Amino acid sequence: MWKKVVWVYLAIYSIGVSAININEMLKNPAESGFNYSTIITFLFFLLPAILVACELLGQLKHPLFVVFHMVAFLFVTIMVLGIFNFNTVGLEMIGKALLFIPMLGCLGYYMYSKLQKKSTPAQNG
């Protein structure tokens, strides 16, 4: 049941990140031209969702992916801290916080579970 909830959250997260990036592109005036950095930030925003989706599908078996989870966790943590530091209290800040804080929980859970699996054989040996 919880996997279905996470899939729904990933869909909401993807739509929310897309809306944030489209809104940012529309804020820029047409005279300045297309800003390619919005594509790069969009891909960085989607990286945590891709990691959680691959984890739900069971495709991340190698222990090296713990490092990717840690990087994504730090990236989302920086985004959340940036939301609280640089936005005024309002509906937009609450919406962004509700969008990114559950991703911290998802990444933290999968990172913790992978680290537990990694340390269990050492304790038994």
Summary of the structure (lengths in Angstrom):
residues: 125
radius of gyration: 16.8
end to end distance: 34.6
largest distance: 65.0
contacts: 304
relative contact order: 0.12
helix: 85%
strand: 0%
